[in-house]
């Protein structure tokens, strides 16, 4: 069955296996020997390859371009975090292998068949499975291997989570805290309270500009021309004849084998509390059908399967494993077309079954897999052309450094892009290989054409810089308004923080909260009860209020916090009221206990992985880890 499961792969499915599928890496500027013999870490003797690590690190930079601007110290921390994640993945694989965690073919098949993206009208559809995988360029064997690993890890998490316990005392304490309320008065101090004290003049603006030479920079940029070799463009231009497609289908049709399927109808009489009466009614209906009455009409009137009665009891075309019960499946798959059988007893009740059609075991027809096979043939044809063009461009680079001459020799167009920076390669996004090549000194400063650069498994390119703009600072006149706004905000921040601190000090010295706050220009609210999830209060203030210590009788707790509006909130905490578990509906309490147990189980799972890490023999290649980037 597993070889039959091949199709639709979008959305969350892609996200679920990004970290699991084996990737084919293309290394730039690294000799195969070096990559093959080096490693980033060893986990109980199992190597994590240097290339695999560097690609994981590079993906982090591509997904988070701001990381490229980090200093060496912070960048090393990012590299350590990426490697540590790969080490944890390897630890789990090792443990699952040693502990004998296995996912059987039937279990994997059931899991995939339950995936909504592979279903049509709620039923797994093999053709849809093929189409989805093909549309996303996925290899079914790798996808299924990835799901096996996911299911193995889920087994481990469930095993550990099942041991998590929440005692009644712990849960009551948790409910007391969750439903806790606090009595608080709040004074809001906005920028308007200090606006008369703020002044910014031209001297201050000029001094700020001079004191911050690294601010208001326009990034270094380059304009380029390039020749790109794209596998997708080549494949799209490939023409595949019907004869070639038919021959390829005959050669590959074993991949599309499907189990025998049968189309049947049934009438279900639920057993209820009186199985004998249900069986008797079933036999009565069977006799009426045998006497010539319409199966479909009787199914619509008497069948207690609401999902099929309206369609005359039609169960659709199903494989044996897709029938709701083993007894029903066994009956259908032992019948001949047109045969009527009953009563068939299952855990649901009694069935009358009629077999309408048998769809024999065999391959999916060519029309259902045409798109997948055409894509494969185009990719196969494109592969040779792609490599030939790479060689042609590489050879041409030996004879000339004129990019237009190379274009004429290879038949590839010269394209252009402008405003390329060290974090944005324009049409190539954040591709670090393109950025590295463009900003090489000999390319950037001397106008040289790059060597051919493999940007990913499907794209290669050469580049030439046609224009270079060094990083420059914007003139003062262009940023004057921004500096003025920054100075105004800076002064307001300092004055508000000082005034808020004065209010807190005065209240703690015994002065009246409302009187002191209003005298300072703050808007004061009446005391109110707030809960931990109160949506009507600033979240920074809410956090501070519930982090504050419980006040003693007659000794309120005061504090201040910068709020989301850019001002300051000053609070007085008068009392803490514990939550009452009995006031929470029973269903919510039960759900909360289950959630708490799950969180406890997740914590146990994390602790388990950490314990694996502590007990494992892990050797880290510190030299490779400290390198800025293996590909540079």
C-alpha positions, 0 to 999 in steps of 0.5 A, spaced: 500 500 500 505 504 501 508 504 494 501 507 492 501 513 497 503 518 493 500 525 492 498 532 495 503 536 499 501 543 501 501 547 507 502 544 514 505 538 511 511 541 508 512 545 514 512 538 518 517 535 514 522 541 513 527 538 518 526 531 517 527 530 509 534 528 507 536 534 502 541 534 496 546 540 498 550 543 493 556 546 496 559 553 493 567 553 494 568 547 498 572 541 495 568 534 495 573 531 499 573 536 505 566 536 505 566 528 505 571 527 511 569 533 515 564 533 521 560 538 525 559 533 531 559 526 533 553 523 537 555 517 540 559 515 534 554 518 529 557 524 525 553 530 523 556 532 517 559 539 516 555 540 509 549 538 513 550 543 519 552 549 514 546 548 510 542 548 516 546 555 519 545 558 512 537 557 512 537 560 518 540 566 515 536 566 509 530 566 514 532 571 518 536 576 514 538 580 520 542 575 523 547 576 517 549 583 521 551 580 527 558 581 530 562 575 531 560 573 538 553 573 537 554 569 530 557 564 534 552 563 538 547 562 533 551 557 530 552 553 536 544 554 537 543 551 530 548 545 531 545 544 538 538 543 535 542 538 530 545 534 536 538 533 539 535 530 533 541 525 532 540 523 540 533 522 539 534 518 532 539 514 536 535 513 542 529 511 538 533 506 534 536 503 540 529 502 544 526 499 538 521 504 536 518 502 530 512 504 525 509 498 521 506 499 514 499 499 516 500 504 521 503 509 517 498 507 511 492 509 516 496 515 518 497 518 511 490 516 509 487 520 515 491 526 512 485 531 510 489 534 504 490 527 501 482 526 501 476 527 497 469 528 500 473 525 506 475 519 503 483 517 502 484 518 494 490 515 491 490 519 485 490 526 489 496 523 493 500 522 487 498 529 484 499 533 491 506 530 492 508 531 484 505 538 484 510 539 490 516 536 487 516 531 493 519 524 493 514 519 496 519 514 499 522 520 503 516 523 505 513 516 508 520 516 511 519 522 514 512 521 517 515 514 520 520 519 524 515 523 526 510 518 528 516 515 532 517 521 536 510 522 537 510 515 540 516 517 545 512 523 547 506 520 548 509 515 553 513 520 557 507 524 557 502 519 560 507 518 566 505 526 568 501 527 574 497 533 577 495 532 584 489 535 586 493 539 591 497 542 585 491 543 581 487 547 586 493 551 587 494 552 580 486 554 580 487 559 585 493 562 582 489 562 575 483 565 577 486 570 582 484 577 582 487 583 584 484 590 587 488 596 583 488 603 582 492 606 576 494 613 574 496 614 567 502 619 565 502 621 558 507 625 554 502 631 554 503 631 561 511 633 560 510 637 553 511 644 556 518 642 558 521 639 552 525 643 547 529 641 541 533 646 537 538 646 531 544 646 536 541 639 539 539 636 532 546 638 529 550 635 536 545 629 536 547 628 528 555 628 530 554 624 536 551 618 532 555 617 526 553 610 525 545 612 524 542 614 518 546 610 513 544 608 506 547 601 505 552 599 500 549 597 494 550 594 487 547 594 480 548 587 476 548 584 470 547 576 470 546 570 466 542 565 470 541 557 468 534 555 471 532 548 471 525 550 471 525 554 465 529 549 461 524 543 463 518 548 461 520 548 454 521 541 454 516 537 449 514 530 451 511 526 445 505 521 447 509 515 445 515 517 449 510 518 455 506 511 454 513 508 454 515 511 460 508 509 463 509 502 461 516 502 465 513 505 471 506 503 472 508 498 478 509 504 482 502 506 481 499 499 483 493 500 487 489 495 492 482 492 489 476 496 490 469 494 491 463 498 490 457 496 495 451 498 498 448 497 505 442 497 510 444 498 517 439 496 523 442 499 529 442 493 535 440 498 540 438 495 547 434 489 543 439 485 538 433 480 537 428 485 534 434 488 530 436 482 527 429 480 526 427 487 522 433 486 518 431 479 516 424 482 514 427 487 510 432 482 506 426 478 504 422 484 501 429 485 497 429 478 495 422 478 493 423 484 488 423 490 492 428 496 491 434 496 495 435 503 494 428 505 496 428 500 502 435 503 504 433 510 504 426 509 508 429 504 513 437 504 514 439 507 520 446 509 517 445 517 516 451 518 512 449 513 506 441 512 507 440 518 502 444 515 497 440 508 497 445 505 502 451 507 497 458 506 501 462 508 495 468 505 492 473 502 498 479 498 499 478 493 504 482 497 509 477 503 508 471 499 511 468 501 518 469 494 520 472 488 519 466 484 519 463 488 513 469 488 509 470 481 509 463 480 507 464 485 501 470 482 499 468 475 499 461 476 495 460 476 487 457 482 483 450 482 484 450 478 490 446 480 496 448 478 503 445 479 510 444 479 516 452 481 517 453 482 524 458 488 526 459 492 533 454 497 530 448 492 528 446 488 523 447 489 515 444 487 509 449 488 503 449 488 496 455 488 492 455 492 485 462 492 482 469 490 483 474 495 481 480 490 480 487 490 483 492 494 478 495 500 476 492 507 476 490 509 468 495 513 465 490 519 465 490 519 472 498 520 473 499 524 466 501 530 470 506 526 475 510 523 469 510 529 464 514 532 470 518 527 471 520 526 464 521 534 463 526 534 469 530 528 466 530 531 459 532 538 463 537 535 467 542 533 461 541 540 458 542 544 465 548 540 466 550 542 459 549 549 459 553 549 466 559 546 462 558 551 457 558 557 461 564 555 465 568 553 459 566 560 456 569 563 462 576 560 460 576 564 454 572 571 456 570 575 461 565 579 457 558 577 459 555 578 453 560 574 449 558 568 454 551 570 453 551 569 445 556 563 446 550 559 450 544 562 447 542 565 454 539 572 456 543 577 460 539 579 465 539 586 470 538 588 477 539 594 481 540 595 489 543 589 491 545 589 498 549 584 503 542 582 505 538 582 499 540 579 493 534 582 489 531 577 484 535 571 488 532 574 495 536 572 501 540 567 497 547 568 501 551 564 495 549 570 490 550 575 495 557 572 497 559 572 490 557 579 488 560 582 494 567 579 492 572 584 492 575 583 485 567 583 482 565 589 486 571 593 485 574 590 479 568 589 474 570 581 474 565 576 472 564 571 477 565 564 477 559 560 475 555 559 482 550 554 484 545 558 488 541 551 489 540 545 486 536 548 481 539 554 479 546 557 477 548 563 475 554 568 473 554 575 475 558 582 474 557 588 477 555 594 473 555 599 479 557 600 486 554 605 491 558 605 498 555 605 504 553 613 505 550 617 511 544 621 509 545 628 509 543 632 515 537 636 512 534 629 509 534 626 517 532 633 520 525 631 522 527 624 524 532 626 529 527 632 532 522 626 533 528 622 536 530 627 541 523 629 543 521 622 545 528 621 548 526 627 553 519 625 554 521 618 556 526 621 561 521 626 564 516 621 564 520 616 568 522 621 573 515 624 574 513 617 575 518 615 580 516 621 584 509 619 584 511 612 587 516 615 592 511 620 594 505 615 595 510 610 599 512 616 603 504 616 605 501 621 601 494 620 597 495 616 591 490 620 587 492 627 589 499 626 588 498 623 581 493 628 579 498 634 581 503 631 576 498 631 570 496 623 570 489 621 569 487 617 575 482 611 575 478 608 581 480 602 584 478 596 580 478 588 580 483 585 575 484 578 573 490 575 569 487 575 562 483 582 563 483 585 556 482 592 558 488 593 561 495 594 558 499 588 558 505 590 561 501 593 566 498 587 568 504 583 568 507 588 573 501 588 577 501 580 578 508 580 579 508 585 585 508 582 592 502 581 596 500 587 600 500 587 607 493 590 610 494 597 610 500 597 606 499 597 599 504 596 594 506 601 588 510 601 582 511 603 575 511 601 568 512 603 561 506 602 557 504 601 550 502 608 549 509 610 550 507 613 557 508 611 564 503 607 568 503 608 576 499 603 580 497 602 587 496 594 589 491 594 595 489 587 595 489 580 592 483 575 592 485 568 591 481 564 585 475 560 587 476 553 583 468 552 585 466 558 581 469 555 575 465 551 570 466 543 571 468 542 564 473 548 564 476 545 570 477 538 567 480 541 561 485 545 565 487 539 568 488 536 562 492 542 559 496 542 565 498 535 565 500 536 558 504 541 559 507 537 565 508 532 560 512 536 555 516 539 560 518 531 562 520 530 555 524 536 554 528 534 561 528 527 557 532 530 551 536 534 556 538 527 560 540 524 553 544 530 551 548 529 558 549 522 558 551 522 550 558 522 548 558 528 544 564 531 540 563 538 537 568 540 531 570 547 535 574 549 529 568 548 524 563 551 529 568 558 530 569 558 522 564 564 520 561 560 514 564 554 511 562 556 504 565 563 504 
